[in-house]
Amino acid sequence: MRESGEETGESAFPALMPLTLLHRIAHHPLPLVLTSDPDIQAILPLIHAGHVKAAMQVTLDPWGGGPQPGIVVTELTAAGRAALERLAREGE
């Protein structure tokens, strides 16, 4: 599993818009664990739109901290892939 945010040593991401996060999800291996507040705020509209399948879980901090809430993204759906394709066409 991959974790997001500075606490894991990955580069820090600015506050993400949902479609930016959708693009990031499409290019990372799943499951992807999101723990930062901006990521969690950005994923909620994607879940409600049916673009991803995800569940809230208690995750363990890989650096030895205690349990923390996280959202585990398990699937980029057909609707999510279609949204990315539409964005790519609009960007041309």
Secondary structure as UniProt FT lines:
FT   STRAND          2..3
FT   HELIX           6..8
FT   HELIX           18..26
FT   STRAND          32..34
FT   HELIX           37..48
FT   TURN            49..50
FT   STRAND          52..60
FT   TURN            62..63
FT   STRAND          67..76
FT   HELIX           78..91
//
